[in-house]
Amino acid sequence: MLFIDYELNPKPTTHVQTQTPHPRHPAVPPPPLPEVTTFMQEIWDRKWLTNSGAFHKELEAQLARYLDVPYVALCANGILDLVIALQVLRVTGEVITTPFSFVATSHALWWNNIRPVFVDIEPESCNLDPEKVESAITPKTTGILSVHVYGHPCKVDRIQEITDIYGLHLIYEGAFPFSRLKKVYLLVEKA
Ligand SMILES: Cc1ncc(COP(=O)(O)O)c(C=O)c1O
């Protein structure tokens, strides 16, 4: 499968980069176009362009093996998976989250009628500061939605401890670190 091989073994490519690479986060160039069009041809040959096509299922299965999890569900985009996770867990009321993320993080809460309660971040990691979480917990708090900003894992052990003590849902948003930090991939950590 193209995606997995490509992520794990990025190859040099003739693609011309149009953005200046960030010194600490160099951009991984996209695969050469013919590699992609080969797969497109197969999709066209099968005449199945919508949900649950062969590549869709294969990618889910390969990702599940790679991440060592029982199930993976592909979504059309990054905000949809958050909306679905919140609905699957039937999260309501208030959720503690970080103000330092793409706006989709708090939008997903808002779209589910959940009030985002912002807690400050750590200056070094830019992640949610777990030591500030407890003082933001109210009787309406039902969960924590934390993000691994720029692919740097947030303090998962401490955050887990707090959710265990207060019986909260815990959701990690892994849009940034995917394929870099295998340990923090799980979007829904605890039901
Ligand atoms: C941290 C984070 N979460 C969620 C999203 C939303 O992803 P999408 O634009 O695919 O809905 C993004 C997109 O950049 C993101 O950076």
PDBQT file of the ligand as one rigid body, heavy atoms in Angstrom, charges set to zero:
ROOT
HETATM    1  C1  LIG A 201      -4.550  19.741  15.048  1.00  0.00    +0.000 C 
HETATM    2  C2  LIG A 201      -5.578  19.646  13.965  1.00  0.00    +0.000 A 
HETATM    3  N1  LIG A 201      -6.766  19.095  14.244  1.00  0.00    +0.000 NA
HETATM    4  C3  LIG A 201      -7.735  18.991  13.312  1.00  0.00    +0.000 A 
HETATM    5  C4  LIG A 201      -7.543  19.469  12.040  1.00  0.00    +0.000 A 
HETATM    6  C5  LIG A 201      -8.681  19.393  11.094  1.00  0.00    +0.000 C 
HETATM    7  O1  LIG A 201      -8.414  18.653   9.980  1.00  0.00    +0.000 OA
HETATM    8  P1  LIG A 201      -9.326  18.850   8.681  1.00  0.00    +0.000 P 
HETATM    9  O2  LIG A 201      -8.969  20.166   8.098  1.00  0.00    +0.000 OA
HETATM   10  O3  LIG A 201      -8.905  17.680   7.823  1.00  0.00    +0.000 OA
HETATM   11  O4  LIG A 201     -10.755  18.765   9.096  1.00  0.00    +0.000 OA
HETATM   12  C6  LIG A 201      -6.321  20.050  11.695  1.00  0.00    +0.000 A 
HETATM   13  C7  LIG A 201      -6.089  20.560  10.342  1.00  0.00    +0.000 C 
HETATM   14  O5  LIG A 201      -5.115  21.201  10.062  1.00  0.00    +0.000 OA
HETATM   15  C8  LIG A 201      -5.310  20.141  12.675  1.00  0.00    +0.000 A 
HETATM   16  O6  LIG A 201      -4.139  20.715  12.417  1.00  0.00    +0.000 OA
ENDROOT
TORSDOF 0
